Amino acid sequence: MPPPASAQAPAAQPPAVAAVNTVPAAPINAPAPAATTSPPEPVLSDADSKGASANPDDYAPAVAPAKNEDAAHVRTASESGLKNYADAQAEPNARLPALRVDLHVYAARPAERFVLVNMHRLHEGETLPEGVRIESITPEGVVVSYQGAKYMLEEHE
């Protein structure tokens, strides 16, 4: 039977070592630790915002809108510099045939471009029965010629 615990000789203990707190060194090429949270955005209270002076330029448009003084203004030329067909047709004593673009297909390859004008399918260089020639098909519309004058015929007309 083993002797009681109080009767046993004390066990030899290793000499006491002073505890030293050490911090492991960071690796040389290690990225910096990412921030876990960002500081909150500052918010003005109602009292702060009421006391701030409002700058009227903050509410002005960056570019002043164009003034349309005449609401019945009629466009007399297209972006290409050609006279708009609808405008020319509306002039007094104009003897231009009535034209309507039913379909306008523009493609990078000229062979793939075509228009339906008055339900006639036409390519560049072809002529309508009314005598209007399709000069070119552009992304904006159709350049047509009639009796020596060129016009821009647009799809929405």
N, CA, C and O of each residue as an XYZ file, in Angstrom:
628
protein
N       0.838     -1.160      0.000
C       0.000      0.000      0.000
C       0.889      1.231      0.000
O       1.871      1.296      0.739
N       0.551      2.188     -0.813
C       1.407      3.382     -0.894
C       1.216      4.252      0.320
O       0.125      4.327      0.886
N       2.243      4.880      0.696
C       2.136      5.790      1.834
C       1.216      6.949      1.522
O       1.054      7.305      0.355
N       0.614      7.543      2.527
C      -0.279      8.675      2.281
C       0.466      9.827      1.618
O       1.684      9.950      1.747
N      -0.287     10.676      0.900
C       0.293     11.760      0.134
C       1.032     12.724      1.028
O       2.033     13.303      0.607
N       0.578     12.911      2.227
C       1.250     13.851      3.111
C       2.570     13.315      3.584
O       3.447     14.077      3.992
N       2.723     12.003      3.535
C       3.943     11.406      4.024
C       4.992     11.346      2.927
O       6.169     11.162      3.237
N       4.630     11.489      1.679
C       5.615     11.413      0.605
C       6.498     12.632      0.604
O       6.096     13.717      1.024
N       7.702     12.438      0.129
C       8.648     13.541      0.040
C       8.240     14.417     -1.131
O       7.752     13.935     -2.153
N       8.450     15.696     -0.962
C       8.098     16.582     -2.069
C       8.949     16.270     -3.299
O      10.143     15.988     -3.192
N       8.302     16.326     -4.486
C       9.002     16.041     -5.732
C       9.888     17.206     -6.078
O       9.589     18.354     -5.752
N      10.965     16.906     -6.732
C      11.893     17.958     -7.118
C      11.277     18.770     -8.246
O      10.816     18.213     -9.242
N      11.272     20.046     -8.090
C      10.698     20.940     -9.094
C      11.826     21.610     -9.862
O      12.876     21.904     -9.290
N      11.621     21.851    -11.145
C      12.660     22.528    -11.906
C      12.829     23.948    -11.399
O      11.910     24.517    -10.811
N      14.002     24.519    -11.627
C      14.209     25.880    -11.140
C      13.231     26.836    -11.808
O      12.872     26.618    -12.965
N      12.790     27.876    -11.132
C      11.831     28.849    -11.641
C      12.466     29.659    -12.764
O      13.607     30.108    -12.657
N      11.718     29.834    -13.827
C      12.193     30.623    -14.962
C      11.309     31.858    -15.042
O      10.084     31.763    -14.955
N      11.910     32.967    -15.201
C      11.148     34.215    -15.293
C      10.349     34.223    -16.600
O      10.887     33.908    -17.661
N       9.080     34.581    -16.520
C       8.229     34.645    -17.701
C       8.562     35.894    -18.502
O       8.617     36.994    -17.950
N       8.778     35.732    -19.771
C       9.102     36.866    -20.647
C       8.017     36.921    -21.732
O       7.741     35.927    -22.403
N       7.418     38.089    -21.887
C       6.424     38.277    -22.945
C       7.163     38.596    -24.236
O       7.886     39.589    -24.312
N       6.985     37.765    -25.240
C       7.629     38.024    -26.522
C       6.556     38.169    -27.586
O       5.519     37.508    -27.534
N       6.812     39.029    -28.537
C       5.900     39.255    -29.662
C       6.603     38.722    -30.893
O       7.737     39.112    -31.173
N       5.956     37.841    -31.633
C       6.624     37.327    -32.824
C       6.825     38.441    -33.843
O       5.956     39.295    -34.023
N       7.951     38.425    -34.493
C       8.266     39.453    -35.501
C       7.428     39.203    -36.747
O       7.209     38.055    -37.135
N       6.958     40.283    -37.374
C       6.166     40.177    -38.597
C       7.097     39.837    -39.754
O       8.223     40.333    -39.798
N       6.661     39.020    -40.672
C       7.490     38.723    -41.841
C       7.781     40.004    -42.610
O       6.972     40.932    -42.598
N       8.911     40.062    -43.268
C       9.345     41.280    -43.954
C       8.416     41.636    -45.100
O       8.086     42.812    -45.253
N       7.980     40.692    -45.908
C       7.153     40.973    -47.085
C       5.666     40.757    -46.824
O       4.895     40.666    -47.780
N       5.246     40.675    -45.597
C       3.835     40.426    -45.294
C       3.038     41.707    -45.482
O       3.513     42.787    -45.132
N       1.820     41.599    -46.038
C       0.982     42.796    -46.165
C       0.502     43.260    -44.797
O       0.389     42.482    -43.850
N       0.228     44.538    -44.733
C      -0.268     45.119    -43.484
C      -1.654     44.555    -43.212
O      -2.410     44.303    -44.151
N      -1.999     44.356    -41.959
C      -3.334     43.823    -41.654
C      -4.415     44.804    -42.090
O      -4.274     46.015    -41.916
N      -5.485     44.276    -42.651
C      -6.577     45.113    -43.139
C      -7.384     45.634    -41.968
O      -7.562     44.958    -40.955
N      -7.870     46.865    -42.136
C      -8.717     47.451    -41.103
C     -10.054     46.729    -41.109
O     -10.614     46.453    -42.170
N     -10.548     46.436    -39.962
C     -11.797     45.682    -39.879
C     -13.005     46.587    -40.029
O     -14.029     46.162    -40.564
N     -12.910     47.798    -39.578
C     -14.036     48.719    -39.714
C     -13.507     50.072    -40.128
O     -12.379     50.438    -39.797
N     -14.331     50.817    -40.858
C     -13.951     52.171    -41.245
C     -14.714     53.146    -40.360
O     -15.791     52.832    -39.855
N     -14.148     54.319    -40.180
C     -14.839     55.286    -39.328
C     -16.152     55.704    -39.978
O     -16.248     55.741    -41.205
N     -17.148     56.015    -39.186
C     -18.445     56.409    -39.754
C     -18.335     57.751    -40.469
O     -17.524     58.606    -40.113
N     -19.180     57.908    -41.494
C     -19.227     59.161    -42.232
C     -19.843     60.240    -41.349
O     -20.794     59.970    -40.615
N     -19.304     61.474    -41.413
C     -19.901     62.539    -40.609
C     -21.285     62.900    -41.149
O     -21.508     62.920    -42.360
N     -22.183     63.175    -40.256
C     -23.551     63.523    -40.616
C     -23.881     64.847    -39.959
O     -23.646     65.040    -38.766
N     -24.428     65.757    -40.750
C     -24.840     67.041    -40.205
C     -26.187     66.883    -39.517
O     -27.098     66.244    -40.043
N     -26.296     67.456    -38.372
C     -27.598     67.435    -37.710
C     -28.480     68.481    -38.360
O     -27.991     69.308    -39.130
N     -29.770     68.460    -38.064
C     -30.676     69.447    -38.633
C     -30.253     70.852    -38.248
O     -30.384     71.778    -39.049
N     -29.750     71.023    -37.044
C     -29.322     72.350    -36.597
C     -28.132     72.827    -37.427
O     -28.054     74.001    -37.790
N     -27.189     71.897    -37.730
C     -26.025     72.278    -38.524
C     -26.415     72.616    -39.955
O     -25.905     73.583    -40.521
N     -27.313     71.833    -40.549
C     -27.658     72.068    -41.944
C     -28.495     73.327    -42.117
O     -28.430     73.962    -43.170
N     -29.277     73.703    -41.117
C     -30.088     74.915    -41.224
C     -29.213     76.154    -41.120
O     -29.523     77.191    -41.707
N     -28.128     76.049    -40.379
C     -27.262     77.200    -40.213
C     -26.314     77.386    -41.380
O     -25.751     78.470    -41.534
N     -26.116     76.374    -42.207
C     -25.181     76.474    -43.329
C     -25.798     77.336    -44.422
O     -27.000     77.271    -44.678
N     -24.964     78.136    -45.057
C     -25.478     78.985    -46.127
C     -25.510     78.175    -47.419
O     -24.551     77.472    -47.739
N     -26.593     78.272    -48.148
C     -26.749     77.543    -49.405
C     -26.156     78.373    -50.530
O     -26.411     79.574    -50.622
N     -25.373     77.741    -51.378
C     -24.789     78.404    -52.523
C     -25.711     78.164    -53.707
O     -25.901     77.010    -54.090
N     -26.287     79.190    -54.299
C     -27.222     78.984    -55.407
C     -26.557     78.329    -56.611
O     -27.243     77.697    -57.415
N     -25.233     78.464    -56.759
C     -24.552     77.824    -57.877
C     -24.571     76.305    -57.761
O     -24.402     75.610    -58.763
N     -24.776     75.776    -56.550
C     -24.839     74.333    -56.377
C     -26.078     73.741    -57.048
O     -26.097     72.555    -57.376
N     -27.091     74.543    -57.249
C     -28.341     74.061    -57.818
C     -28.516     74.443    -59.286
O     -29.504     74.057    -59.910
N     -27.573     75.192    -59.840
C     -27.665     75.614    -61.234
C     -27.189     74.485    -62.141
O     -26.297     73.728    -61.758
N     -27.765     74.355    -63.338
C     -27.280     73.324    -64.260
C     -25.858     73.633    -64.711
O     -25.444     74.792    -64.738
N     -25.116     72.592    -65.064
C     -23.737     72.774    -65.495
C     -23.668     73.575    -66.782
O     -22.747     74.369    -66.974
N     -24.638     73.371    -67.665
C     -24.708     74.109    -68.920
C     -26.100     74.712    -68.993
O     -27.095     74.028    -68.752
N     -26.166     75.960    -69.316
C     -27.460     76.626    -69.405
C     -28.273     75.986    -70.531
O     -27.736     75.761    -71.616
N     -29.554     75.689    -70.301
C     -30.368     75.090    -71.360
C     -30.589     76.086    -72.498
O     -30.659     77.295    -72.280
N     -30.695     75.560    -73.701
C     -30.937     76.409    -74.857
C     -32.336     77.009    -74.755
O     -33.293     76.334    -74.378
N     -32.430     78.262    -75.091
C     -33.730     78.926    -75.027
C     -34.472     78.706    -76.328
O     -33.944     78.962    -77.410
N     -35.690     78.233    -76.214
C     -36.543     78.039    -77.375
C     -37.620     79.106    -77.309
O     -38.702     78.891    -76.763
N     -37.303     80.259    -77.875
C     -38.223     81.387    -77.794
C     -39.408     81.221    -78.732
O     -40.492     81.744    -78.470
N     -39.203     80.497    -79.819
C     -40.282     80.302    -80.785
C     -40.662     78.827    -80.789
O     -39.958     78.014    -81.388
N     -41.748     78.472    -80.140
C     -42.152     77.074    -80.016
C     -42.490     76.465    -81.374
O     -42.416     75.247    -81.538
N     -42.859     77.294    -82.346
C     -43.223     76.797    -83.661
C     -42.023     76.811    -84.611
O     -42.191     76.821    -85.831
N     -40.819     76.810    -84.046
C     -39.611     76.852    -84.865
C     -39.537     75.616    -85.751
O     -39.758     74.499    -85.282
N     -39.234     75.808    -87.003
C     -39.121     74.717    -87.954
C     -37.655     74.559    -88.320
O     -36.984     75.534    -88.661
N     -37.164     73.336    -88.251
C     -35.781     73.065    -88.610
C     -35.660     73.173    -90.125
O     -36.449     72.580    -90.860
N     -34.673     73.929    -90.588
C     -34.536     74.138    -92.025
C     -33.385     73.354    -92.624
O     -33.268     73.297    -93.848
N     -32.538     72.752    -91.820
C     -31.432     71.961    -92.353
C     -31.132     70.824    -91.392
O     -31.391     70.920    -90.192
N     -30.593     69.770    -91.926
C     -30.236     68.635    -91.083
C     -28.821     68.810    -90.581
O     -28.149     69.783    -90.920
N     -28.361     67.850    -89.759
C     -27.006     67.903    -89.231
C     -25.976     67.777    -90.337
O     -24.851     68.253    -90.182
N     -26.331     67.148    -91.452
C     -25.395     66.966    -92.552
C     -25.244     68.233    -93.382
O     -24.382     68.292    -94.260
N     -26.056     69.239    -93.125
C     -25.993     70.473    -93.898
C     -26.978     70.477    -95.056
O     -27.136     71.496    -95.727
N     -27.636     69.365    -95.297
C     -28.629     69.298    -96.367
C     -29.982     69.776    -95.845
O     -30.294     69.655    -94.660
N     -30.758     70.312    -96.751
C     -32.098     70.752    -96.378
C     -32.954     69.534    -96.058
O     -32.886     68.514    -96.743
N     -33.756     69.653    -95.015
C     -34.645     68.579    -94.603
C     -35.764     68.450    -95.634
O     -36.376     69.447    -96.018
N     -36.032     67.219    -96.084
C     -37.030     66.990    -97.134
C     -38.411     67.457    -96.701
O     -39.124     68.086    -97.483
N     -38.792     67.160    -95.480
C     -40.131     67.545    -95.003
C     -40.284     69.061    -94.980
O     -41.347     69.586    -95.313
N     -39.218     69.769    -94.584
C     -39.282     71.225    -94.570
C     -39.389     71.785    -95.990
O     -40.151     72.719    -96.238
N     -38.629     71.212    -96.911
C     -38.670     71.669    -98.299
C     -40.034     71.386    -98.918
O     -40.542     72.192    -99.697
N     -40.623     70.255    -98.577
C     -41.930     69.883    -99.106
C     -43.029     70.815    -98.582
O     -44.028     71.042    -99.265
N     -42.847     71.350    -97.378
C     -43.854     72.220    -96.764
C     -43.801     73.653    -97.290
O     -44.713     74.438    -97.029
N     -42.756     74.001    -98.019
C     -42.651     75.371    -98.548
C     -43.726     75.614    -99.601
O     -44.136     74.697   -100.313
N     -44.178     76.877    -99.690
C     -45.176     77.192   -100.719
C     -44.586     76.952   -102.119
O     -43.403     77.199   -102.351
N     -45.385     76.491   -103.002
C     -45.014     76.205   -104.392
C     -43.987     75.085   -104.531
O     -43.378     74.946   -105.591
N     -43.783     74.292   -103.498
C     -42.865     73.151   -103.600
C     -43.574     72.044   -104.359
O     -44.728     71.730   -104.071
N     -42.902     71.463   -105.309
C     -43.490     70.395   -106.104
C     -42.693     69.110   -105.892
O     -42.200     68.491   -106.835
N     -42.588     68.734   -104.615
C     -41.867     67.519   -104.259
C     -42.871     66.403   -103.992
O     -43.906     66.644   -103.370
N     -42.589     65.202   -104.446
C     -43.515     64.093   -104.183
C     -43.548     63.750   -102.690
O     -42.574     63.962   -101.968
N     -44.659     63.231   -102.257
C     -44.804     62.830   -100.852
C     -43.973     61.565   -100.622
O     -44.143     60.561   -101.314
N     -43.065     61.633    -99.631
C     -42.216     60.492    -99.301
C     -42.360     60.151    -97.831
O     -42.493     61.028    -96.978
N     -42.329     58.852    -97.553
C     -42.387     58.381    -96.181
C     -41.392     57.226    -96.040
O     -41.432     56.272    -96.817
N     -40.501     57.313    -95.048
C     -39.556     56.231    -94.787
C     -40.271     55.223    -93.898
O     -40.587     55.508    -92.743
N     -40.521     54.042    -94.453
C     -41.181     52.989    -93.689
C     -40.177     52.158    -92.900
O     -40.497     51.671    -91.816
N     -38.968     51.991    -93.429
C     -37.927     51.233    -92.760
C     -36.578     51.754    -93.216
O     -36.367     52.008    -94.402
N     -35.671     51.910    -92.273
C     -34.328     52.430    -92.548
C     -33.324     51.463    -91.950
O     -33.289     51.290    -90.732
N     -32.503     50.824    -92.786
C     -31.504     49.876    -92.305
C     -30.132     50.381    -92.723
O     -29.805     50.423    -93.910
N     -29.330     50.765    -91.728
C     -27.963     51.190    -91.989
C     -27.026     50.092    -91.511
O     -27.207     49.548    -90.422
N     -26.027     49.765    -92.321
C     -25.013     48.778    -91.962
C     -23.653     49.320    -92.379
O     -23.562     50.189    -93.246
N     -22.605     48.806    -91.760
C     -21.255     49.250    -92.089
C     -20.923     48.927    -93.552
O     -20.261     49.716    -94.227
N     -21.374     47.793    -94.030
C     -21.138     47.423    -95.431
C     -22.247     48.020    -96.292
O     -23.421     47.739    -96.052
N     -21.901     48.844    -97.298
C     -22.931     49.481    -98.134
C     -23.883     48.502    -98.808
O     -25.045     48.841    -99.034
N     -23.425     47.306    -99.133
C     -24.294     46.331    -99.801
C     -25.438     45.869    -98.895
O     -26.453     45.377    -99.389
N     -25.288     46.020    -97.580
C     -26.318     45.583    -96.640
C     -27.303     46.692    -96.271
O     -28.275     46.430    -95.562
N     -27.081     47.904    -96.726
C     -27.970     49.034    -96.420
C     -29.171     49.010    -97.357
O     -29.041     48.704    -98.542
N     -30.342     49.337    -96.815
C     -31.519     49.513    -97.657
C     -32.566     50.308    -96.901
O     -32.505     50.453    -95.680
N     -33.529     50.822    -97.657
C     -34.650     51.562    -97.070
C     -35.932     51.112    -97.741
O     -35.938     50.645    -98.880
N     -37.015     51.268    -97.001
C     -38.352     51.144    -97.584
C     -38.931     52.547    -97.602
O     -39.233     53.113    -96.551
N     -39.083     53.104    -98.779
C     -39.674     54.429    -98.934
C     -40.963     54.236    -99.720
O     -40.953     53.690   -100.823
N     -42.068     54.686    -99.146
C     -43.393     54.489    -99.749
C     -43.591     53.013   -100.112
O     -44.166     52.683   -101.150
N     -43.094     52.129    -99.223
C     -43.195     50.679    -99.352
C     -42.423     50.114   -100.556
O     -42.745     49.025   -101.031
N     -41.423     50.830   -101.047
C     -40.520     50.353   -102.086
C     -39.162     50.104   -101.438
O     -38.603     50.994   -100.797
N     -38.631     48.886   -101.606
C     -37.309     48.562   -101.058
C     -36.246     49.057   -102.036
O     -36.237     48.684   -103.210
N     -35.343     49.914   -101.521
C     -34.333     50.531   -102.376
C     -32.959     50.485   -101.728
O     -32.830     50.540   -100.505
N     -31.931     50.382   -102.573
C     -30.542     50.470   -102.147
C     -29.968     51.789   -102.667
O     -30.610     52.489   -103.450
N     -28.769     52.115   -102.228
C     -28.114     53.340   -102.694
C     -27.971     53.301   -104.213
O     -27.579     52.286   -104.789
N     -28.301     54.438   -104.857
C     -28.196     54.544   -106.315
C     -29.469     54.222   -107.063
O     -29.545     54.463   -108.268
N     -30.480     53.679   -106.383
C     -31.736     53.332   -107.051
C     -32.714     54.501   -106.998
O     -32.564     55.416   -106.188
N     -33.729     54.456   -107.884
C     -34.680     55.559   -108.015
C     -36.107     55.073   -107.794
O     -36.491     53.996   -108.252
N     -36.881     55.884   -107.085
C     -38.303     55.611   -106.861
C     -39.096     55.888   -108.141
O     -38.622     56.622   -109.008
N     -40.294     55.313   -108.273
C     -41.144     55.620   -109.438
C     -41.472     57.120   -109.536
O     -41.732     57.626   -110.627
N     -41.458     57.828   -108.396
C     -41.753     59.263   -108.385
C     -40.587     60.092   -108.916
O     -40.724     61.304   -109.082
N     -39.438     59.462   -109.187
C     -38.283     60.181   -109.721
C     -37.267     60.593   -108.676
O     -36.304     61.283   -109.010
N     -37.443     60.202   -107.433
C     -36.512     60.549   -106.359
C     -35.428     59.467   -106.300
O     -35.730     58.276   -106.229
N     -34.166     59.897   -106.330
C     -33.035     58.963   -106.317
C     -32.475     58.836   -104.902
O     -32.337     59.839   -104.202
N     -32.153     57.626   -104.476
C     -31.510     57.366   -103.180
C     -30.009     57.544   -103.387
O     -29.360     56.681   -103.978
N     -29.459     58.640   -102.913
C     -28.034     58.922   -103.079
C     -27.194     58.109   -102.088
O     -26.244     57.431   -102.480
N     -27.553     58.183   -100.803
C     -26.823     57.410    -99.789
C     -27.727     57.169    -98.594
O     -28.673     57.911    -98.331
N     -27.396     56.095    -97.881
C     -28.114     55.749    -96.662
C     -27.140     55.947    -95.513
O     -26.100     55.291    -95.455
N     -27.473     56.847    -94.602
C     -26.601     57.203    -93.489
C     -27.216     56.719    -92.182
O     -28.374     56.301    -92.163
N     -26.461     56.768    -91.098
C     -27.065     56.387    -89.807
C     -28.234     57.284    -89.415
O     -29.125     56.845    -88.688
N     -28.250     58.531    -89.881
C     -29.306     59.480    -89.514
C     -30.532     59.390    -90.406
O     -31.633     59.731    -89.974
N     -30.365     58.941    -91.630
C     -31.479     58.909    -92.561
C     -31.007     58.609    -93.968
O     -30.034     57.883    -94.169
N     -31.715     59.183    -94.955
C     -31.452     58.899    -96.358
C     -31.208     60.219    -97.085
O     -31.995     61.159    -96.976
N     -30.105     60.272    -97.828
C     -29.849     61.430    -98.680
C     -30.491     61.120   -100.022
O     -30.142     60.140   -100.679
N     -31.444     61.978   -100.425
C     -32.150     61.786   -101.688
C     -31.903     62.992   -102.582
O     -31.567     64.078   -102.110
N     -32.076     62.780   -103.877
C     -31.992     63.904   -104.813
C     -33.232     63.893   -105.697
O     -33.757     62.843   -106.065
N     -33.678     65.099   -106.020
C     -34.843     65.245   -106.882
C     -34.655     66.498   -107.704
O     -34.513     67.590   -107.154
N     -34.652     66.352   -109.013
C     -34.480     67.452   -109.962
C     -33.247     68.289   -109.629
O     -33.298     69.519   -109.645
N     -32.144     67.615   -109.330
C     -30.861     68.293   -109.127
C     -30.605     68.797   -107.718
O     -29.495     69.251   -107.439
N     -31.569     68.742   -106.825
C     -31.373     69.214   -105.443
C     -31.304     68.009   -104.505
O     -32.024     67.025   -104.679
N     -30.425     68.108   -103.511
C     -30.291     67.028   -102.527
C     -30.980     67.410   -101.228
O     -30.979     68.573   -100.824
N     -31.566     66.411   -100.582
C     -32.292     66.601    -99.331
C     -31.957     65.456    -98.375
O     -31.499     64.393    -98.793
N     -32.195     65.695    -97.081
C     -32.081     64.643    -96.067
C     -33.483     64.197    -95.718
O     -34.301     64.993    -95.255
N     -33.761     62.926    -95.940
C     -35.057     62.335    -95.618
C     -34.849     61.490    -94.388
O     -34.070     60.537    -94.405
N     -35.551     61.836    -93.307
C     -35.361     61.130    -92.035
C     -36.519     60.170    -91.785
O     -37.618     60.340    -92.313
N     -36.244     59.164    -90.972
C     -37.192     58.073    -90.742
C     -38.497     58.515    -90.082
O     -39.549     57.953    -90.388
N     -38.462     59.474    -89.213
C     -39.664     59.844    -88.462
C     -40.643     60.680    -89.266
O     -41.698     61.052    -88.751
N     -40.328     60.977    -90.488
C     -41.213     61.840    -91.289
C     -42.283     61.048    -91.973
O     -43.111     61.615    -92.685
